[in-house]
Amino acid sequence: MRFPHSVPTRTRREFVRDACCGFGGLALASLLHEQEARAGAASPLAARAPHFPGKAKSVIFLFMAGGPSHVETFDPKPLLNKLSGEPRPKEFGEAKYQFVHRDARLLGTKRTFRKYGQSGIEVSDLFPHTAQCIDDIAVIRSCYGDMVVHSAAQYELFSGRTVPGFPSMGSWMLYGLGSESRSLPSYVVMPDPKGALEAGQPMYMHGFLPAVYQPTMFRPGDRPVLNLGIPSNVDARQRMKTLDLIRDLNQATLDPADEEFNARINAYDVAFRMQTEAPEILDLSHEPQETLDLYGVGKEPTNDYGRRCLLARKLVEHGVRFVCVVSGGGPGNMQWDAHGDIEENHLRKASETDQPVAGLLKDLKRRGLLDSTLVLWGGEFGRSPDAESGKGRDHHNLGFSMWMAGGGIKGGQVVGATDAIGLRAIESPYHFRDIHTTILHQMGLDQHQLTYPHLGRNKRLTFVEGKVIQEIV
């Protein structure tokens, strides 16, 4: 029953909507965070001990969106060149493609391969800079997935499932280990400025995990996060009075079970702390020129990806758990999606990313960060050995290459193999779920213990079949 002269109560959600429009209200989260701590409630983002001692603390995923060709990059196939222009021999079996016709001919490559480093691993001339780091890299030539369309394959690469709605590996790691930084987002995605991808933002998201484990999407360009500076017209004393009022109004109504609201509070908390610490971290103008040159910052075509790789290093250096740096966005040819001309596409994409990737590995190593930072390189699938449209290659999920470095990974080796034309993984084939399991293992997480109850079952990243790639750990 409502009395005619009673004062209407306000919910927390209504108050935050009406009162926290200004950026000065970001400190609300800090107050509520401390209030929760006094009440004995643990933050969902508090750092947690791993299941067992892990070798890595952070992950940087260099996502080559669209699907780089394994036979143009890390998996030389002399027989493919020899058979170029001929029908695929029947002994290699069938393959399902999205666009290649059954009567298509094999397509050789114009790329040349050389042995590099003490390990003598063969690397394409597309990657002369990355090749210098090959002794730190474990090349997995026998990766495979289940899908040949971009969106489903991208979902599977990130979440282990071929449909949206499941947590990405970045969200799982944040859920399992918490955050080591109170002043920065714990899971960051840096998209390519050229545009969105087929699977869109859902592939990076938290799925059925609580919303606090969602990623922070950085903006392209020189200002990845807007409004970091505290407005000059904000009076600190008046601001504190406002925060005191907010604290009093919320003290009796804060409900830890309200996941969406608590996630919003946490976002304000991070934003408030970022005002004081993040500007220096996100500002590259004070980096030594030698470091900028190492990544290719300040020159084309490496400037954009170089800036983002350098920023990724700075983020993990300050405790960020998972960073995804995307190469490729927008129309297919702006990705590694070389349907029309594999040479033009891969020469362009490699020239944008090769030096920044190598710069990242070298910079992490010289700073002592490579031992604790696992770097993953790859796309949602490879490219077909069969020709599409004469000079291009179609999507190919049956066998392709990815690589890992750092984070306790044993570099300077090749794991697995595809057949003589690069059609199918035939030696030690490894599925995306095995990639996930290996990363979890290096982070000290047991795939069987990292679970979350959903729809009556304990769900996990690796489904039911993940295995650690023992050769490289």
Secondary structure, 3 states (H helix, E strand, C coil): CCCCCCCCCCCHHHHHHHHCCCHHHHHHHHHHHHHHHHCCCCCCCCCCCCCCCCCCCEEEEEEECCCCCCCCCCCCCHHHHHCCCCECCHHHCCCCCCCCCCCCEECCCCCCEEEECCCCEEEECCCHHHHCCHHHEEEEEEEECCCCCHHHHHHHHHHCCCCCCCCCHHHHHHHHHCCCCCCCCCEEEECCCCCCCCCCHHHHCCCCCCHHHCCEECCCCCCCCCCCCCCCCCCHHHHHHHHHHHHHHHCCCCCCCCHHHHHHHHHHHHHHHHHHHHHHHHCCCCCCHHHHHHHCCCCCCCHHHHHHHHHHHHHHHCCCCEEEEEECCCCHHHCCCCCCEHHHHHHHHHHHHHHHHHHHHHHHHHCCCHHHEEEEEECCCEEEEEEECCEEEEEECCCEEEEEECCCCCCCEEECEECCCCCCEEECCEEHHHHHHHHHHHCCCCCCCCCEEECCEEECCCCCCCCCCHHHC
